[in-house]
């Protein structure tokens, strides 16, 4: 909340307090409905951050305890109450300003490829706002994209704990789990994601990877998640590759043949390369996987999945070697 936005909020709080002070309304102070409605209107306007949540509780206690102040101390109590309210609101809004300013710094550091700083800031903000699931989700993504998938997983898990009903939608968590080698939990994540995104072949490819790593290639082929139709090229060709019906080379051909020169073709080539690389990793062709991931990153695409290719390559193939840890 900007400082300029504090004025109307403070005016309303002070006006509310004056109403409690007014002798004609003194009998209304004992009316729970009046008192709670007033408090509710006040705290609804406070920032949604942890310090503000604590201040809402304090404000409620102050206003509902007003009748306990002796009449002889009403003047002093009135001034102390105003001071507590102003300090509390200022503290809450300052904390909110700090949160957003730090978020902005983390985003800028990520854009500038200062990954160490981006991850450090994001983790600090996440720990200071542990009960805000929306904030946790974005911070987890920043930490992951900064090349710290292991550190991002607890933040994604925190989102799932805070909002369990949204867990199937959190494909970002599934990718982070794959990057740290926890393919068993990754399989569960992508299996549930299919229920909310049934035609996404990308989900099929990540699920295929997880099953191949934990149960073998034969089981992965048998359990390929189908699609009624993914319009993005060359995703339906990728699906056929997962089933063993098409070679990786044919996927590359489809990416070029079914698109026109320009952005659509570059995007098709990127996704084709990404999922060919993931397929090679799934079937144990490590050297081919590394080469294809490097080609994928070199294409220079922008966005979450482009950064995912970079992070997966660095975390799964450090120094050009495959990792085998299942992340348990």
C-alpha positions as CSV (number, residue, x, y, z in Angstrom):
1,X,0.0,0.0,0.0
2,X,1.4,3.4,-1.0
3,X,1.8,6.1,1.7
4,X,-0.8,8.2,-0.2
5,X,-3.4,5.5,0.2
6,X,-3.0,5.6,4.0
7,X,-4.8,8.9,4.5
8,X,-8.4,7.7,3.8
9,X,-7.8,4.6,5.8
10,X,-6.5,6.6,8.8
11,X,-9.3,9.1,8.5
12,X,-11.9,6.3,8.7
13,X,-10.1,4.6,11.7
14,X,-10.0,7.9,13.5
15,X,-13.6,8.7,12.7
16,X,-14.6,5.3,14.0
17,X,-12.7,5.9,17.2
18,X,-14.4,9.3,17.7
19,X,-17.7,7.5,17.4
20,X,-16.7,5.3,20.2
21,X,-15.7,8.4,22.2
22,X,-18.9,10.2,21.5
23,X,-21.2,10.2,24.6
24,X,-24.3,9.9,22.6
25,X,-23.0,6.6,21.1
26,X,-21.5,5.4,24.4
27,X,-24.3,3.0,24.9
28,X,-23.7,1.5,21.5
29,X,-20.2,0.5,22.5
30,X,-21.6,-2.6,24.1
31,X,-23.4,-3.5,21.0
32,X,-21.4,-6.4,19.5
33,X,-22.9,-6.0,16.0
34,X,-21.9,-2.3,15.7
35,X,-18.5,-2.9,17.1
36,X,-17.6,-5.9,15.0
37,X,-19.0,-4.4,11.8
38,X,-16.9,-1.3,12.3
39,X,-13.8,-3.4,12.9
40,X,-14.6,-5.6,9.9
41,X,-14.8,-2.6,7.6
42,X,-11.4,-1.4,8.9
43,X,-9.4,-4.6,8.7
44,X,-10.8,-5.4,5.2
45,X,-8.8,-2.5,3.9
46,X,-5.6,-3.6,5.5
47,X,-2.9,-5.3,3.3
48,X,-2.9,-9.1,3.1
49,X,0.4,-9.8,4.7
50,X,1.4,-11.5,7.9
51,X,2.1,-8.3,9.9
52,X,-1.2,-6.9,8.8
53,X,-3.0,-10.1,9.9
54,X,-1.4,-9.7,13.3
55,X,-2.5,-6.0,13.4
56,X,-6.0,-6.9,12.5
57,X,-6.1,-9.1,15.6
58,X,-4.7,-6.3,17.8
59,X,-7.1,-3.7,16.4
60,X,-10.0,-6.0,17.1
61,X,-8.9,-6.4,20.8
62,X,-8.3,-2.6,21.2
63,X,-11.8,-1.6,19.9
64,X,-13.7,-4.3,21.6
65,X,-11.9,-3.6,24.9
66,X,-12.7,0.2,24.8
67,X,-15.5,-0.1,27.3
68,X,-13.0,-1.4,29.9
69,X,-11.1,1.9,30.0
70,X,-12.1,3.9,33.1
71,X,-13.9,7.1,32.5
72,X,-11.2,9.1,34.3
73,X,-8.7,7.8,31.8
74,X,-10.8,8.2,28.7
75,X,-8.8,11.1,27.4
76,X,-5.5,9.4,27.8
77,X,-6.9,6.1,26.6
78,X,-8.3,7.8,23.5
79,X,-4.9,9.2,22.6
80,X,-3.1,5.9,23.3
81,X,-5.6,4.1,21.2
82,X,-5.2,6.4,18.2
83,X,-1.4,6.1,18.5
84,X,-1.6,2.3,18.6
85,X,-3.9,2.3,15.5
86,X,-1.7,4.6,13.5
87,X,1.5,2.8,14.4
88,X,-0.1,-0.5,13.6
89,X,-1.4,0.5,10.2
90,X,1.9,2.1,9.4
91,X,3.9,-1.0,10.4
92,X,1.6,-3.3,8.4
93,X,1.8,-1.1,5.3
94,X,5.5,-0.7,5.6
95,X,5.9,-4.5,5.8
96,X,3.7,-4.8,2.7
97,X,5.9,-2.2,0.9
98,X,9.0,-4.2,1.9
99,X,7.5,-7.4,0.6
100,X,6.6,-6.0,-2.8
101,X,9.9,-4.1,-3.1
102,X,11.8,-7.3,-2.4
103,X,9.7,-9.2,-4.8
104,X,10.5,-6.6,-7.4
105,X,14.2,-7.0,-6.7
106,X,14.0,-10.7,-7.0
107,X,12.2,-10.5,-10.4
108,X,14.7,-7.9,-11.7
109,X,17.6,-10.1,-10.5
110,X,16.1,-13.1,-12.3
111,X,15.6,-11.1,-15.5
112,X,19.2,-9.9,-15.3
113,X,20.3,-13.6,-14.8
114,X,21.7,-12.8,-11.4
115,X,20.3,-16.1,-10.2
116,X,22.1,-16.2,-6.8
117,X,20.6,-12.9,-5.7
118,X,17.2,-13.8,-7.1
119,X,17.0,-17.0,-5.2
120,X,18.4,-15.5,-2.0
121,X,15.8,-12.7,-2.0
122,X,12.9,-15.0,-2.9
123,X,13.7,-17.5,-0.2
124,X,13.8,-14.7,2.4
125,X,10.5,-13.2,1.3
126,X,9.0,-16.7,1.3
127,X,10.0,-17.4,4.9
128,X,8.6,-14.0,6.0
129,X,5.2,-14.7,4.2
130,X,4.7,-18.4,4.9
131,X,0.9,-18.3,5.0
132,X,0.4,-16.5,1.7
133,X,-0.1,-19.3,-1.0
134,X,-0.2,-17.0,-4.0
135,X,3.1,-15.3,-2.9
136,X,4.6,-18.7,-2.1
137,X,3.8,-20.0,-5.6
138,X,5.5,-17.2,-7.5
139,X,8.5,-17.2,-5.1
140,X,8.9,-21.0,-5.6
141,X,8.9,-20.3,-9.4
142,X,11.6,-17.6,-9.0
143,X,13.7,-19.9,-6.9
144,X,13.3,-22.7,-9.4
145,X,14.1,-20.6,-12.4
146,X,17.1,-19.3,-10.6
147,X,18.5,-22.8,-10.8
148,X,17.6,-23.9,-7.3
149,X,15.0,-26.7,-7.8
150,X,15.9,-28.4,-4.5
151,X,15.2,-25.1,-2.6
152,X,12.0,-24.5,-4.6
153,X,10.3,-27.8,-3.8
154,X,9.6,-27.0,-0.1
155,X,7.9,-23.7,-1.3
156,X,5.8,-25.6,-3.8
157,X,4.9,-28.1,-1.1
158,X,3.9,-25.3,1.2
159,X,1.4,-24.0,-1.5
160,X,-0.1,-27.5,-1.8
161,X,-0.5,-27.6,2.0
162,X,-2.1,-24.2,2.2
163,X,-4.4,-24.8,-0.8
164,X,-4.7,-28.6,-1.3
165,X,-7.6,-28.1,-3.7
166,X,-5.2,-26.5,-6.2
167,X,-2.6,-29.2,-6.0
168,X,-3.5,-30.9,-9.4
169,X,-2.9,-27.6,-11.2
170,X,0.6,-27.2,-9.9
171,X,2.6,-28.7,-12.8
172,X,5.5,-26.4,-11.9
173,X,5.9,-28.4,-8.7
174,X,6.0,-31.6,-10.8
175,X,8.8,-30.3,-13.0
176,X,10.8,-29.2,-9.9
177,X,10.4,-32.7,-8.5
178,X,11.8,-34.2,-11.7
179,X,14.8,-31.8,-11.6
180,X,15.7,-33.1,-8.1
181,X,15.1,-36.7,-9.1
182,X,12.0,-37.4,-7.1
183,X,10.2,-39.1,-9.9
184,X,7.8,-41.1,-7.7
185,X,6.2,-37.9,-6.4
186,X,6.5,-36.4,-9.8
187,X,4.5,-39.2,-11.3
188,X,1.7,-38.5,-8.8
189,X,1.7,-34.8,-9.6
190,X,1.4,-35.3,-13.4
191,X,-1.2,-38.0,-13.0
192,X,-3.4,-35.7,-11.1
193,X,-2.7,-32.8,-13.4
194,X,-4.2,-34.8,-16.3
195,X,-7.6,-34.5,-14.6
196,X,-7.5,-30.6,-14.9
197,X,-5.6,-30.5,-18.2
198,X,-6.6,-33.6,-20.1
199,X,-5.2,-32.7,-23.6
200,X,-1.7,-31.4,-22.6
201,X,0.9,-33.6,-24.2
202,X,3.6,-31.8,-22.2
203,X,2.1,-33.4,-19.2
204,X,2.1,-36.7,-20.9
205,X,5.9,-36.4,-21.6
206,X,6.8,-35.5,-18.0
207,X,4.6,-38.3,-16.7
208,X,6.3,-40.7,-19.2
209,X,9.7,-39.6,-17.8
210,X,8.6,-40.3,-14.2
211,X,7.2,-43.7,-15.0
212,X,10.2,-44.7,-17.1
213,X,12.6,-43.7,-14.3
214,X,10.7,-45.6,-11.5
215,X,9.0,-48.5,-13.3
216,X,10.9,-49.0,-16.5
217,X,10.4,-48.1,-20.2
218,X,7.9,-50.9,-20.9
219,X,5.5,-49.7,-18.1
220,X,6.0,-46.1,-19.3
221,X,4.9,-47.0,-22.8
222,X,1.8,-48.9,-21.5
223,X,0.8,-46.0,-19.3
224,X,1.2,-43.1,-21.7
225,X,-1.4,-40.4,-21.0
226,X,-3.4,-39.7,-24.1
227,X,-4.7,-36.5,-25.6
228,X,-7.8,-35.8,-27.6
229,X,-5.8,-33.2,-29.5
230,X,-3.0,-30.8,-28.6
231,X,-3.0,-28.1,-31.4
232,X,0.6,-27.0,-30.8
233,X,3.2,-28.3,-33.1
234,X,4.7,-30.8,-32.8
235,X,3.0,-32.1,-29.7
236,X,0.9,-34.8,-31.3
237,X,4.0,-36.1,-32.9
238,X,5.7,-36.1,-29.5
239,X,2.8,-38.2,-28.2
240,X,3.4,-40.8,-30.9
241,X,7.1,-40.8,-30.0
242,X,6.2,-41.6,-26.4
243,X,4.1,-44.6,-27.6
244,X,7.0,-45.8,-29.8
245,X,5.1,-45.0,-33.0
246,X,7.5,-42.3,-34.2
247,X,11.2,-41.7,-34.1
248,X,12.7,-38.5,-32.6
249,X,13.9,-37.5,-36.0
250,X,10.3,-37.6,-37.3
251,X,9.3,-35.2,-34.5
252,X,11.9,-32.7,-35.7
253,X,10.7,-33.0,-39.3
254,X,7.1,-32.4,-38.2
255,X,8.1,-29.3,-36.3
256,X,9.4,-27.8,-39.5
257,X,7.0,-29.2,-42.0
258,X,3.8,-28.2,-40.2
259,X,4.7,-24.6,-39.4
260,X,5.6,-21.5,-41.4
261,X,8.8,-19.6,-41.2
262,X,9.0,-17.3,-38.2
263,X,8.0,-17.3,-34.5
264,X,5.7,-20.3,-34.8
265,X,8.4,-22.5,-36.4
266,X,11.0,-21.4,-33.8
267,X,8.6,-22.3,-31.0
268,X,7.8,-25.7,-32.6
269,X,11.5,-26.5,-33.0
270,X,12.0,-25.5,-29.3
271,X,9.2,-27.8,-28.0
272,X,10.2,-30.6,-30.3
273,X,13.8,-30.4,-29.1
274,X,12.8,-30.1,-25.4
275,X,10.7,-33.2,-25.5
276,X,13.1,-35.2,-27.6
277,X,15.7,-34.4,-25.0
278,X,13.3,-35.5,-22.2
279,X,12.5,-38.7,-24.2
280,X,16.2,-39.6,-24.5
281,X,16.6,-39.1,-20.8
282,X,13.6,-41.3,-20.2
283,X,15.0,-44.2,-22.2
284,X,18.5,-43.9,-20.8
285,X,20.2,-42.3,-23.8
286,X,22.2,-39.9,-21.6
287,X,24.6,-38.5,-24.2
288,X,21.8,-37.9,-26.7
289,X,19.7,-36.2,-24.0
290,X,22.6,-33.9,-23.0
291,X,23.2,-32.9,-26.6
292,X,19.6,-32.3,-27.3
293,X,19.1,-30.2,-24.1
294,X,22.1,-28.1,-25.1
295,X,20.6,-27.6,-28.6
296,X,17.2,-26.7,-27.0
297,X,18.8,-24.1,-24.8
298,X,20.8,-22.7,-27.7
299,X,17.6,-22.0,-29.6
300,X,17.2,-18.9,-27.4
301,X,13.5,-19.1,-26.7
302,X,12.0,-17.2,-23.8
303,X,9.6,-18.2,-21.1
304,X,9.1,-20.7,-18.3
305,X,9.8,-23.9,-20.3
306,X,12.9,-22.4,-22.0
307,X,14.3,-21.7,-18.5
308,X,13.1,-25.2,-17.5
309,X,15.4,-26.7,-20.2
310,X,18.3,-24.8,-18.7
311,X,17.6,-25.8,-15.1
312,X,16.9,-29.4,-16.0
313,X,20.2,-29.7,-17.9
314,X,22.2,-28.2,-15.1
315,X,20.6,-30.1,-12.3
316,X,20.1,-33.5,-13.9
317,X,23.4,-33.6,-15.9
318,X,26.0,-31.8,-13.8
319,X,29.3,-31.9,-15.6
320,X,27.7,-33.9,-18.4
321,X,26.8,-36.8,-16.2
322,X,23.3,-38.1,-15.4
323,X,22.2,-38.2,-11.8
324,X,20.4,-41.2,-10.4
325,X,19.1,-40.0,-7.0
326,X,15.4,-40.4,-6.6
327,X,15.2,-37.5,-4.3
328,X,13.5,-39.4,-1.4
